[in-house]
Amino acid sequence: MAVTTTFTIEGHKIKEYKGVVRGIIVRSPTIAQGIVGGLKNIVGGRIGAYTEMCEQARQQAYDLLLDHAHELGANAIVGLRYDASEVVSKGSATEVLCYGTAVVIEPE
């Protein structure tokens, strides 16, 4: 499936708009990620454990987005965006939303 942050796909025309599609996931760090992240927070620096957790959440949200688009019969997604927010106080859970417009494209 073609996916882009733009609203066109070079060499193709949009034949049909299927609608907005989304993938949403809420993740919290594992105990190990929380411990390592907490220690890094004290001494400073890049927090690899949290980076890994966020990347996993983004990938899961993206996969759910693709599933949603397939369900609608789309073969491409345009206007892809991500959004994230804290859903539990003190940063213990993060919501990641991946969204875009599902379309059917064909070569020009």
N, CA, C and O atoms as CSV, one atom per row, in Angstrom:
chain,resi,resn,atom,element,x,y,z
A,1,MET,N,N,0.849,-1.177,0.000
A,1,MET,CA,C,0.000,0.000,0.000
A,1,MET,C,C,0.892,1.236,0.000
A,1,MET,O,O,1.824,1.340,0.797
A,2,ALA,N,N,0.600,2.162,-0.891
A,2,ALA,CA,C,1.340,3.421,-0.944
A,2,ALA,C,C,0.853,4.325,0.189
A,2,ALA,O,O,-0.350,4.475,0.404
A,3,VAL,N,N,1.799,4.923,0.908
A,3,VAL,CA,C,1.475,5.824,2.016
A,3,VAL,C,C,2.379,7.047,1.897
A,3,VAL,O,O,3.588,6.920,1.706
A,4,THR,N,N,1.782,8.230,2.011
A,4,THR,CA,C,2.558,9.455,1.898
A,4,THR,C,C,1.989,10.545,2.803
A,4,THR,O,O,0.804,10.545,3.136
A,5,THR,N,N,2.854,11.465,3.187
A,5,THR,CA,C,2.397,12.612,3.978
A,5,THR,C,C,1.822,13.703,3.082
A,5,THR,O,O,1.170,14.629,3.564
A,6,THR,N,N,2.063,13.592,1.784
A,6,THR,CA,C,1.507,14.577,0.850
A,6,THR,C,C,0.083,14.170,0.470
A,6,THR,O,O,-0.411,13.131,0.908
A,7,PHE,N,N,-0.562,14.982,-0.335
A,7,PHE,CA,C,-1.946,14.698,-0.716
A,7,PHE,C,C,-2.072,14.214,-2.164
A,7,PHE,O,O,-3.176,14.086,-2.694
A,8,THR,N,N,-0.930,13.951,-2.787
A,8,THR,CA,C,-0.898,13.369,-4.123
A,8,THR,C,C,0.204,12.319,-4.160
A,8,THR,O,O,1.118,12.341,-3.335
A,9,ILE,N,N,0.119,11.413,-5.105
A,9,ILE,CA,C,1.164,10.417,-5.319
A,9,ILE,C,C,1.589,10.540,-6.768
A,9,ILE,O,O,0.806,10.286,-7.684
A,10,GLU,N,N,2.836,10.932,-6.966
A,10,GLU,CA,C,3.337,11.204,-8.302
A,10,GLU,C,C,3.115,10.003,-9.229
A,10,GLU,O,O,3.397,8.857,-8.879
A,11,GLY,N,N,2.602,10.310,-10.416
A,11,GLY,CA,C,2.366,9.273,-11.412
A,11,GLY,C,C,1.036,8.548,-11.248
A,11,GLY,O,O,0.726,7.630,-12.007
A,12,HIS,N,N,0.253,8.960,-10.259
A,12,HIS,CA,C,-1.050,8.327,-10.005
A,12,HIS,C,C,-2.121,9.391,-9.833
A,12,HIS,O,O,-1.838,10.531,-9.465
A,13,LYS,N,N,-3.339,8.998,-10.103
A,13,LYS,CA,C,-4.466,9.888,-9.821
A,13,LYS,C,C,-5.371,9.204,-8.809
A,13,LYS,O,O,-5.476,7.978,-8.767
A,14,ILE,N,N,-6.011,10.016,-8.008
A,14,ILE,CA,C,-6.935,9.481,-7.010
A,14,ILE,C,C,-8.261,9.225,-7.698
A,14,ILE,O,O,-8.899,10.142,-8.214
A,15,LYS,N,N,-8.659,7.979,-7.699
A,15,LYS,CA,C,-9.894,7.554,-8.352
A,15,LYS,C,C,-11.082,7.661,-7.395
A,15,LYS,O,O,-12.197,7.982,-7.807
A,16,GLU,N,N,-10.828,7.387,-6.101
A,16,GLU,CA,C,-11.924,7.365,-5.131
A,16,GLU,C,C,-11.381,7.659,-3.735
A,16,GLU,O,O,-10.325,7.158,-3.348
A,17,TYR,N,N,-12.115,8.472,-2.993
A,17,TYR,CA,C,-11.788,8.739,-1.587
A,17,TYR,C,C,-12.628,7.809,-0.717
A,17,TYR,O,O,-13.852,7.766,-0.845
A,18,LYS,N,N,-11.970,7.071,0.160
A,18,LYS,CA,C,-12.660,6.130,1.046
A,18,LYS,C,C,-12.951,6.724,2.416
A,18,LYS,O,O,-13.821,6.229,3.134
A,19,GLY,N,N,-12.237,7.773,2.784
A,19,GLY,CA,C,-12.485,8.431,4.065
A,19,GLY,C,C,-11.271,8.422,4.978
A,19,GLY,O,O,-10.212,7.891,4.641
A,20,VAL,N,N,-11.456,9.023,6.137
A,20,VAL,CA,C,-10.388,9.110,7.127
A,20,VAL,C,C,-10.171,7.739,7.755
A,20,VAL,O,O,-11.123,7.039,8.102
A,21,VAL,N,N,-8.904,7.373,7.894
A,21,VAL,CA,C,-8.541,6.127,8.574
A,21,VAL,C,C,-7.605,6.475,9.718
A,21,VAL,O,O,-6.905,7.487,9.686
A,22,ARG,N,N,-7.608,5.616,10.730
A,22,ARG,CA,C,-6.773,5.904,11.885
A,22,ARG,C,C,-6.311,4.612,12.534
A,22,ARG,O,O,-6.920,3.551,12.394
A,23,GLY,N,N,-5.221,4.753,13.239
A,23,GLY,CA,C,-4.718,3.709,14.113
A,23,GLY,C,C,-4.381,4.376,15.421
A,23,GLY,O,O,-3.691,5.395,15.432
A,24,ILE,N,N,-4.848,3.830,16.520
A,24,ILE,CA,C,-4.592,4.441,17.817
A,24,ILE,C,C,-4.110,3.374,18.783
A,24,ILE,O,O,-4.633,2.261,18.816
A,25,ILE,N,N,-3.113,3.730,19.559
A,25,ILE,CA,C,-2.553,2.805,20.546
A,25,ILE,C,C,-2.202,3.608,21.794
A,25,ILE,O,O,-1.743,4.747,21.702
A,26,VAL,N,N,-2.420,3.014,22.944
A,26,VAL,CA,C,-2.007,3.620,24.209
A,26,VAL,C,C,-0.984,2.685,24.825
A,26,VAL,O,O,-1.260,1.505,25.040
A,27,ARG,N,N,0.204,3.215,25.109
A,27,ARG,CA,C,1.299,2.398,25.636
A,27,ARG,C,C,1.851,3.020,26.904
A,27,ARG,O,O,1.839,4.238,27.078
A,28,SER,N,N,2.330,2.170,27.773
A,28,SER,CA,C,3.075,2.623,28.944
A,28,SER,C,C,4.382,1.854,28.957
A,28,SER,O,O,4.467,0.767,28.385
A,29,PRO,N,N,5.412,2.408,29.607
A,29,PRO,CA,C,6.692,1.701,29.626
A,29,PRO,C,C,6.610,0.417,30.446
A,29,PRO,O,O,5.847,0.326,31.408
A,30,THR,N,N,7.411,-0.572,30.049
A,30,THR,CA,C,7.526,-1.777,30.865
A,30,THR,C,C,8.257,-1.409,32.153
A,30,THR,O,O,8.795,-0.308,32.271
A,31,ILE,N,N,8.277,-2.306,33.095
A,31,ILE,CA,C,8.986,-2.040,34.354
A,31,ILE,C,C,10.459,-1.725,34.072
A,31,ILE,O,O,11.014,-0.775,34.623
A,32,ALA,N,N,11.079,-2.528,33.214
A,32,ALA,CA,C,12.489,-2.305,32.881
A,32,ALA,C,C,12.695,-0.945,32.214
A,32,ALA,O,O,13.632,-0.223,32.554
A,33,GLN,N,N,11.822,-0.595,31.266
A,33,GLN,CA,C,11.940,0.700,30.594
A,33,GLN,C,C,11.756,1.829,31.596
A,33,GLN,O,O,12.447,2.845,31.520
A,34,GLY,N,N,10.829,1.659,32.534
A,34,GLY,CA,C,10.591,2.679,33.557
A,34,GLY,C,C,11.785,2.878,34.465
A,34,GLY,O,O,12.125,4.013,34.801
A,35,ILE,N,N,12.428,1.795,34.866
A,35,ILE,CA,C,13.601,1.889,35.741
A,35,ILE,C,C,14.755,2.562,35.015
A,35,ILE,O,O,15.357,3.504,35.531
A,36,VAL,N,N,15.062,2.073,33.810
A,36,VAL,CA,C,16.158,2.650,33.029
A,36,VAL,C,C,15.860,4.113,32.706
A,36,VAL,O,O,16.738,4.969,32.816
A,37,GLY,N,N,14.626,4.392,32.308
A,37,GLY,CA,C,14.251,5.773,31.993
A,37,GLY,C,C,14.350,6.675,33.201
A,37,GLY,O,O,14.799,7.816,33.090
A,38,GLY,N,N,13.934,6.174,34.360
A,38,GLY,CA,C,14.023,6.965,35.584
A,38,GLY,C,C,15.455,7.289,35.948
A,38,GLY,O,O,15.751,8.412,36.356
A,39,LEU,N,N,16.356,6.313,35.807
A,39,LEU,CA,C,17.769,6.557,36.096
A,39,LEU,C,C,18.369,7.561,35.122
A,39,LEU,O,O,19.118,8.451,35.525
A,40,LYS,N,N,18.041,7.420,33.843
A,40,LYS,CA,C,18.540,8.362,32.833
A,40,LYS,C,C,18.005,9.765,33.087
A,40,LYS,O,O,18.687,10.755,32.824
A,41,ASN,N,N,16.794,9.842,33.596
A,41,ASN,CA,C,16.193,11.141,33.894
A,41,ASN,C,C,16.991,11.869,34.973
A,41,ASN,O,O,17.076,13.098,34.967
A,42,ILE,N,N,17.565,11.121,35.884
A,42,ILE,CA,C,18.358,11.712,36.974
A,42,ILE,C,C,19.696,12.228,36.443
A,42,ILE,O,O,20.098,13.349,36.754
A,43,VAL,N,N,20.387,11.409,35.639
A,43,VAL,CA,C,21.722,11.786,35.168
A,43,VAL,C,C,21.697,12.558,33.857
A,43,VAL,O,O,22.697,13.174,33.487
A,44,GLY,N,N,20.579,12.537,33.154
A,44,GLY,CA,C,20.463,13.252,31.886
A,44,GLY,C,C,20.904,12.405,30.712
A,44,GLY,O,O,21.500,11.342,30.884
A,45,GLY,N,N,20.608,12.882,29.527
A,45,GLY,CA,C,20.998,12.181,28.313
A,45,GLY,C,C,19.819,11.537,27.605
A,45,GLY,O,O,18.672,11.617,28.043
A,46,ARG,N,N,20.145,10.903,26.504
A,46,ARG,CA,C,19.136,10.236,25.681
A,46,ARG,C,C,18.560,9.053,26.453
A,46,ARG,O,O,19.297,8.279,27.063
A,47,ILE,N,N,17.241,8.925,26.419
A,47,ILE,CA,C,16.576,7.840,27.133
A,47,ILE,C,C,16.143,6.801,26.109
A,47,ILE,O,O,15.023,6.836,25.599
A,48,GLY,N,N,17.054,5.874,25.817
A,48,GLY,CA,C,16.823,4.865,24.787
A,48,GLY,C,C,15.626,3.978,25.070
A,48,GLY,O,O,14.920,3.572,24.146
A,49,ALA,N,N,15.386,3.666,26.369
A,49,ALA,CA,C,14.257,2.800,26.722
A,49,ALA,C,C,12.936,3.458,26.341
A,49,ALA,O,O,12.032,2.784,25.847
A,50,TYR,N,N,12.814,4.752,26.562
A,50,TYR,CA,C,11.579,5.454,26.203
A,50,TYR,C,C,11.472,5.624,24.688
A,50,TYR,O,O,10.381,5.551,24.122
A,51,THR,N,N,12.608,5.851,24.043
A,51,THR,CA,C,12.611,5.959,22.585
A,51,THR,C,C,12.100,4.667,21.970
A,51,THR,O,O,11.297,4.694,21.037
A,52,GLU,N,N,12.560,3.538,22.489
A,52,GLU,CA,C,12.108,2.236,21.992
A,52,GLU,C,C,10.608,2.059,22.194
A,52,GLU,O,O,9.910,1.584,21.299
A,53,MET,N,N,10.111,2.441,23.372
A,53,MET,CA,C,8.683,2.326,23.648
A,53,MET,C,C,7.868,3.191,22.676
A,53,MET,O,O,6.840,2.752,22.160
A,54,CYS,N,N,8.331,4.408,22.434
A,54,CYS,CA,C,7.612,5.307,21.524
A,54,CYS,C,C,7.633,4.782,20.092
A,54,CYS,O,O,6.631,4.872,19.384
A,55,GLU,N,N,8.754,4.240,19.668
A,55,GLU,CA,C,8.836,3.694,18.312
A,55,GLU,C,C,7.916,2.493,18.154
A,55,GLU,O,O,7.284,2.330,17.110
A,56,GLN,N,N,7.834,1.653,19.176
A,56,GLN,CA,C,6.909,0.519,19.137
A,56,GLN,C,C,5.465,1.010,19.027
A,56,GLN,O,O,4.674,0.457,18.263
A,57,ALA,N,N,5.130,2.040,19.786
A,57,ALA,CA,C,3.769,2.591,19.747
A,57,ALA,C,C,3.460,3.168,18.371
A,57,ALA,O,O,2.372,2.952,17.837
A,58,ARG,N,N,4.417,3.905,17.790
A,58,ARG,CA,C,4.199,4.465,16.445
A,58,ARG,C,C,3.989,3.360,15.415
A,58,ARG,O,O,3.109,3.462,14.561
A,59,GLN,N,N,4.796,2.308,15.497
A,59,GLN,CA,C,4.670,1.210,14.532
A,59,GLN,C,C,3.324,0.500,14.681
A,59,GLN,O,O,2.691,0.155,13.683
A,60,GLN,N,N,2.885,0.281,15.923
A,60,GLN,CA,C,1.596,-0.379,16.147
A,60,GLN,C,C,0.442,0.480,15.637
A,60,GLN,O,O,-0.498,-0.039,15.036
A,61,ALA,N,N,0.508,1.788,15.874
A,61,ALA,CA,C,-0.535,2.688,15.381
A,61,ALA,C,C,-0.563,2.687,13.848
A,61,ALA,O,O,-1.635,2.696,13.244
A,62,TYR,N,N,0.621,2.676,13.225
A,62,TYR,CA,C,0.729,2.638,11.763
A,62,TYR,C,C,0.126,1.348,11.216
A,62,TYR,O,O,-0.615,1.374,10.234
A,63,ASP,N,N,0.443,0.223,11.850
A,63,ASP,CA,C,-0.107,-1.058,11.412
A,63,ASP,C,C,-1.630,-1.080,11.506
A,63,ASP,O,O,-2.300,-1.613,10.621
A,64,LEU,N,N,-2.180,-0.502,12.578
A,64,LEU,CA,C,-3.640,-0.428,12.727
A,64,LEU,C,C,-4.252,0.470,11.645
A,64,LEU,O,O,-5.335,0.184,11.135
A,65,LEU,N,N,-3.552,1.553,11.302
A,65,LEU,CA,C,-3.992,2.444,10.225
A,65,LEU,C,C,-4.087,1.675,8.911
A,65,LEU,O,O,-5.078,1.794,8.191
A,66,LEU,N,N,-3.064,0.889,8.596
A,66,LEU,CA,C,-3.078,0.094,7.366
A,66,LEU,C,C,-4.228,-0.900,7.365
A,66,LEU,O,O,-4.893,-1.081,6.345
A,67,ASP,N,N,-4.467,-1.548,8.503
A,67,ASP,CA,C,-5.589,-2.486,8.610
A,67,ASP,C,C,-6.914,-1.793,8.322
A,67,ASP,O,O,-7.762,-2.328,7.608
A,68,HIS,N,N,-7.088,-0.592,8.887
A,68,HIS,CA,C,-8.324,0.163,8.688
A,68,HIS,C,C,-8.512,0.502,7.202
A,68,HIS,O,O,-9.613,0.384,6.665
A,69,ALA,N,N,-7.427,0.922,6.549
A,69,ALA,CA,C,-7.505,1.277,5.127
A,69,ALA,C,C,-7.846,0.044,4.279
A,69,ALA,O,O,-8.642,0.132,3.344
A,70,HIS,N,N,-7.248,-1.089,4.605
A,70,HIS,CA,C,-7.566,-2.329,3.872
A,70,HIS,C,C,-9.041,-2.684,4.017
A,70,HIS,O,O,-9.681,-3.100,3.052
A,71,GLU,N,N,-9.578,-2.518,5.227
A,71,GLU,CA,C,-10.997,-2.815,5.467
A,71,GLU,C,C,-11.910,-1.980,4.585
A,71,GLU,O,O,-12.988,-2.432,4.201
A,72,LEU,N,N,-11.483,-0.759,4.260
A,72,LEU,CA,C,-12.293,0.130,3.420
A,72,LEU,C,C,-12.064,-0.096,1.926
A,72,LEU,O,O,-12.741,0.513,1.097
A,73,GLY,N,N,-11.121,-0.963,1.580
A,73,GLY,CA,C,-10.848,-1.235,0.180
A,73,GLY,C,C,-9.894,-0.252,-0.477
A,73,GLY,O,O,-9.870,-0.140,-1.703
A,74,ALA,N,N,-9.119,0.453,0.309
A,74,ALA,CA,C,-8.166,1.427,-0.227
A,74,ALA,C,C,-6.882,0.729,-0.658
A,74,ALA,O,O,-6.557,-0.358,-0.179
A,75,ASN,N,N,-6.158,1.375,-1.574
A,75,ASN,CA,C,-4.838,0.874,-1.936
A,75,ASN,C,C,-3.749,1.912,-1.694
A,75,ASN,O,O,-2.597,1.724,-2.085
A,76,ALA,N,N,-4.132,3.017,-1.039
A,76,ALA,CA,C,-3.159,4.057,-0.695
A,76,ALA,C,C,-3.717,4.924,0.438
A,76,ALA,O,O,-4.922,4.954,0.688
A,77,ILE,N,N,-2.811,5.620,1.107
A,77,ILE,CA,C,-3.187,6.585,2.143
A,77,ILE,C,C,-2.414,7.861,1.864
A,77,ILE,O,O,-1.196,7.835,1.690
A,78,VAL,N,N,-3.128,8.977,1.821
A,78,VAL,CA,C,-2.495,10.282,1.632
A,78,VAL,C,C,-2.706,11.121,2.883
A,78,VAL,O,O,-3.622,10.877,3.668
A,79,GLY,N,N,-1.834,12.122,3.052
A,79,GLY,CA,C,-1.963,13.029,4.187
A,79,GLY,C,C,-1.671,12.384,5.530
A,79,GLY,O,O,-2.265,12.767,6.538
A,80,LEU,N,N,-0.766,11.411,5.562
A,80,LEU,CA,C,-0.446,10.710,6.809
A,80,LEU,C,C,0.089,11.674,7.853
A,80,LEU,O,O,0.929,12.524,7.555
A,81,ARG,N,N,-0.401,11.537,9.076
A,81,ARG,CA,C,0.060,12.344,10.211
A,81,ARG,C,C,0.108,11.481,11.454
A,81,ARG,O,O,-0.568,10.457,11.549
A,82,TYR,N,N,0.926,11.915,12.409
A,82,TYR,CA,C,0.983,11.305,13.739
A,82,TYR,C,C,0.664,12.368,14.766
A,82,TYR,O,O,0.935,13.551,14.559
A,83,ASP,N,N,0.092,11.944,15.864
A,83,ASP,CA,C,-0.145,12.820,17.004
A,83,ASP,C,C,0.072,11.979,18.252
A,83,ASP,O,O,-0.189,10.776,18.241
A,84,ALA,N,N,0.539,12.586,19.306
A,84,ALA,CA,C,0.754,11.861,20.555
A,84,ALA,C,C,0.371,12.755,21.721
A,84,ALA,O,O,0.531,13.975,21.670
A,85,SER,N,N,-0.133,12.132,22.762
A,85,SER,CA,C,-0.467,12.886,23.960
A,85,SER,C,C,-0.398,11.979,25.176
A,85,SER,O,O,-0.522,10.758,25.079
A,86,GLU,N,N,-0.200,12.602,26.301
A,86,GLU,CA,C,-0.182,11.887,27.568
A,86,GLU,C,C,-1.623,11.643,27.997
A,86,GLU,O,O,-2.431,12.572,27.987
A,87,VAL,N,N,-1.959,10.422,28.372
A,87,VAL,CA,C,-3.335,10.126,28.763
A,87,VAL,C,C,-3.466,9.775,30.241
A,87,VAL,O,O,-4.577,9.708,30.766
A,88,VAL,N,N,-2.344,9.553,30.914
A,88,VAL,CA,C,-2.354,9.283,32.347
A,88,VAL,C,C,-1.345,10.224,32.968
A,88,VAL,O,O,-0.265,10.431,32.415
A,89,SER,N,N,-1.683,10.796,34.108
A,89,SER,CA,C,-0.802,11.780,34.728
A,89,SER,C,C,0.579,11.208,35.020
A,89,SER,O,O,0.742,10.000,35.192
A,90,LYS,N,N,1.552,12.079,35.071
A,90,LYS,CA,C,2.959,11.765,35.356
A,90,LYS,C,C,3.593,10.899,34.274
A,90,LYS,O,O,4.545,10.167,34.543
A,91,GLY,N,N,3.076,10.978,33.062
A,91,GLY,CA,C,3.723,10.340,31.927
A,91,GLY,C,C,3.715,8.827,31.919
A,91,GLY,O,O,4.572,8.219,31.277
A,92,SER,N,N,2.781,8.198,32.608
A,92,SER,CA,C,2.816,6.739,32.675
A,92,SER,C,C,2.131,6.059,31.496
A,92,SER,O,O,2.218,4.838,31.368
A,93,ALA,N,N,1.459,6.803,30.639
A,93,ALA,CA,C,0.879,6.222,29.425
A,93,ALA,C,C,0.803,7.299,28.344
A,93,ALA,O,O,0.509,8.463,28.616
A,94,THR,N,N,1.076,6.879,27.125
A,94,THR,CA,C,1.065,7.791,25.985
A,94,THR,C,C,0.156,7.232,24.907
A,94,THR,O,O,0.202,6.046,24.579
A,95,GLU,N,N,-0.665,8.107,24.367
A,95,GLU,CA,C,-1.530,7.750,23.243
A,95,GLU,C,C,-0.819,8.183,21.966
A,95,GLU,O,O,-0.338,9.312,21.872
A,96,VAL,N,N,-0.754,7.293,20.993
A,96,VAL,CA,C,-0.214,7.636,19.684
A,96,VAL,C,C,-1.323,7.404,18.667
A,96,VAL,O,O,-1.902,6.320,18.591
A,97,LEU,N,N,-1.603,8.433,17.894
A,97,LEU,CA,C,-2.629,8.383,16.863
A,97,LEU,C,C,-1.952,8.585,15.514
A,97,LEU,O,O,-1.184,9.530,15.330
A,98,CYS,N,N,-2.238,7.699,14.584
A,98,CYS,CA,C,-1.746,7.799,13.217
A,98,CYS,C,C,-2.991,7.908,12.336
A,98,CYS,O,O,-3.889,7.073,12.434
A,99,TYR,N,N,-3.054,8.926,11.479
A,99,TYR,CA,C,-4.257,9.112,10.683
A,99,TYR,C,C,-3.937,9.662,9.300
A,99,TYR,O,O,-2.874,10.240,9.073
A,100,GLY,N,N,-4.868,9.472,8.389
A,100,GLY,CA,C,-4.727,9.950,7.033
A,100,GLY,C,C,-6.015,9.706,6.266
A,100,GLY,O,O,-7.038,9.349,6.851
A,101,THR,N,N,-5.963,9.898,4.967
A,101,THR,CA,C,-7.124,9.683,4.109
A,101,THR,C,C,-6.884,8.465,3.226
A,101,THR,O,O,-5.909,8.410,2.476
A,102,ALA,N,N,-7.773,7.502,3.323
A,102,ALA,CA,C,-7.696,6.287,2.506
A,102,ALA,C,C,-8.263,6.591,1.124
A,102,ALA,O,O,-9.331,7.187,0.984
A,103,VAL,N,N,-7.524,6.167,0.119
A,103,VAL,CA,C,-7.938,6.430,-1.264
A,103,VAL,C,C,-7.673,5.210,-2.135
A,103,VAL,O,O,-6.927,4.304,-1.764
A,104,VAL,N,N,-8.306,5.216,-3.303
A,104,VAL,CA,C,-7.985,4.253,-4.343
A,104,VAL,C,C,-7.280,5.040,-5.435
A,104,VAL,O,O,-7.811,6.023,-5.951
A,105,ILE,N,N,-6.067,4.593,-5.784
A,105,ILE,CA,C,-5.310,5.272,-6.820
A,105,ILE,C,C,-5.132,4.370,-8.031
A,105,ILE,O,O,-5.243,3.148,-7.940
A,106,GLU,N,N,-4.855,5.001,-9.162
A,106,GLU,CA,C,-4.538,4.263,-10.380
A,106,GLU,C,C,-3.491,5.053,-11.134
A,106,GLU,O,O,-3.429,6.276,-11.011
A,107,PRO,N,N,-2.656,4.363,-11.925
A,107,PRO,CA,C,-1.627,5.068,-12.710
A,107,PRO,C,C,-2.267,6.068,-13.671
A,107,PRO,O,O,-3.363,5.841,-14.183
A,108,GLU,N,N,-1.571,7.169,-13.905
A,108,GLU,CA,C,-2.078,8.181,-14.847
A,108,GLU,C,C,-1.863,7.732,-16.278
A,108,GLU,O,O,-2.224,8.449,-17.211
